[in-house]
Amino acid sequence: MERCMRLVVISLLVVLGVLAAVPVLAEDYPRPDLQRDAWKSLDGKWSFAFDDKDDGLGERWFDGHRYDREINVPYPYQAKLSGIGDTTHHKVVWYSRKFTAPADFDGKRVRLHIGAADYAVTVWVNGQEAGKDEGGYVPYCIDITPFLRDGGNELTIRVFDDAYDPAQPRGKQHPSGGLLRWHYTHITGLWQPVWLEAVSSVHIDGFKIYPRIEPRGTDLSVRVNGDGVVKATALRDGKRVASAEATVSAGAAEIKLSMPGAELWSPENPALYDLELELYSDGQVVDKVRSYFGVRTISIDGSNILLNGKPVWLNMALVQGYWPTGLYVPPSPEDYRKDVEWCKELGLNGIRMHQKVEDPRFLYWCDKLGLLVWGEMANAGEGHFSERAVKIADTVWERTIERDFNHPCIITWTYDNENWMHQKYDAEEAMVYAKAHKLLKKLDPTRPVIDNSGYLHVSTDIYDFHGGSVKDVVAWVKGAPRTDKLGPVMIGAPLAYEGQPIVKSEWGCADFDMATESYYNNYEKQVREMASSGVFCGQCYVQLNDIENECNGYMKYDRTWKVEPKRIAKIHAEATALFEESMKNSRVP
């Protein structure tokens, strides 16, 4: 009730113009798929400073320094909701705040979680360095117990972000801001939640969920720091559906849950089961983790993508996760849900999450409401190719899949987009993509992997296109010579087309203000042509909403409609029916 009243008051103040921008910060656990009871949010007001001369380390800003600004975490300083809104580039920024560990943390290990920070972070607790990390898009967790003292503690974080480092993942954010239509405002620093969590010395480190249809159920691999017995319980609407346990061996417990009557997860029926994992040591529960899962499989059969063993037509939109006042971060966590609801209103059954590893709370709503997701990591600088860039990308990918493996909504991983990271088109570059495909398949053998979205495929499970007309692609698949209309190719490397599913994963129109009759006619023509082609098994429109200077979305940047969503949804429903009809007739095997 108190939370609801606070949201109502804030909304009323915004409407009345009393507050121009009030961030609504997370009050629920920041990672819905891996929750514990003992935690404390550190979001909110922090002391903050720019360090343009990089004096902070030498002057020990990590030890009782007085900062000259405040910032709302987790908004990047470039965002209006941060309370700063400075879009000029500052390579080094500092954060500091006081905290007291809650009483229920007593006797336990205390871990600090940083959801994501762009780009490299160093952490101090009470003036002592506790750890370092880099990655920009992935979580960082460290045990800070040795550095804590009774009573108050001080946490300091330094973030280094070189916007001009070509090897650093950045995606669509760019120091030039709106210089080019597809370049958006750069962000620096903390941009996902920061929180503390208490665990016992013997605890669950993580787990992977492997759903299966035959026999119906799921397999669990639970990593444990220490010894003991892990009990897993699946529940639906609070009622137990299945339960099993296993003894920890070599740091893991392998558990099989039998669920003969389990509902399958799909966009039409996003059936989720709650999951409780309890770790017993000497007969006592020493750790408990809550999660959820969906029973679903994704696979490839010739030229079809199979969801739960049946061909699926993908009606998708490109989603890039930008907001006018928060940039990479929405005004409220509820806005993650709203974006998913708008996709559903458009009749979409999926999205391509573009050039950004999105917050787990967004993925939760995709799981909960039923929206398929193509996962994608942010590219390094355009046209850059180096061993360092590849090493960073591979490392970030490993940690991305570790975090997001259990989301039923995610159905594929895309290593790179349009060859942004490399532009030599030679055998050396081709080898990078071949290795990348192999790496991601090793990290996650349960999902299809795309090596390089758009063109220049070397080794891929789905052959997606950004260029070329439907007619061009269909002619090529049926044996016509490949033309430049389909995009460039790798010199000295095979085209890698061996009958894989084909998806037009990026298409759209010129910038527009409001949809006209011409817009709807062209949209319907394009989608129907793909769905009835007998070749394509999905399409992805660019994009859900306008972003800064790129104005081709279904919605404006502020999420007001430019199209009639029901009209677009009707086109998508008809496309699905056309695809299903093509499956009965002349679909290319």
Buried (B, 14 or more C-beta within 10 A) or exposed (E): EEEEEEBEEBBEEBEEEEEEBBBBBBEEBBBBBBBBEBBBBBBBEBBBBBBEEEEBEEEEBBEEBEBEBBBBBBBBBBBBBBBBBEBEBBBBBBBBBEBEBEEEBEEBBBBBBBBBBBBBBBBBBBEEEBBEBBBBBBBBBBEBBEBBEEEEBBBBBBBBBBBEBBBBBBBBBBBEBBEEEBBBBBBBBBBBBBBBBBBBEBBBBBBBBBBBEEEBBBEBBBBBBBEBBBBBBBBBEEEEBBBBEBEBEEEBBEBBBBBEEBBBBBBEEBBBBBBBBBBBBEEEEBBBBBBBBBBBBBBBEEBBBBBBEEBBBBBBBBBBBBBBBBBBBBBBBEBBBEBBEBBBBBBBBBBBBBBBBBBBBBBBBBBBBBBBBBBBBBBBBBEBBBEEBBEBBBEBBBBBBBBBBBBBBBBBBBBBBBBBBBBBBBEEBBBBBBBBBEBBBEBBEBBBBBBBBBBBBBBBBBBBBBBBBBEBBBBBBEEEEBEEEBBBBBEEBEBBEEEBBBBBBBBBBEEBEEBEEEBBEEBBEBBBBBBBBBBBBBBBBBBBBBBBBBBBBBBBBEBEBBBEBEBBBEBBEBBBEBBEEBBEEEBBE
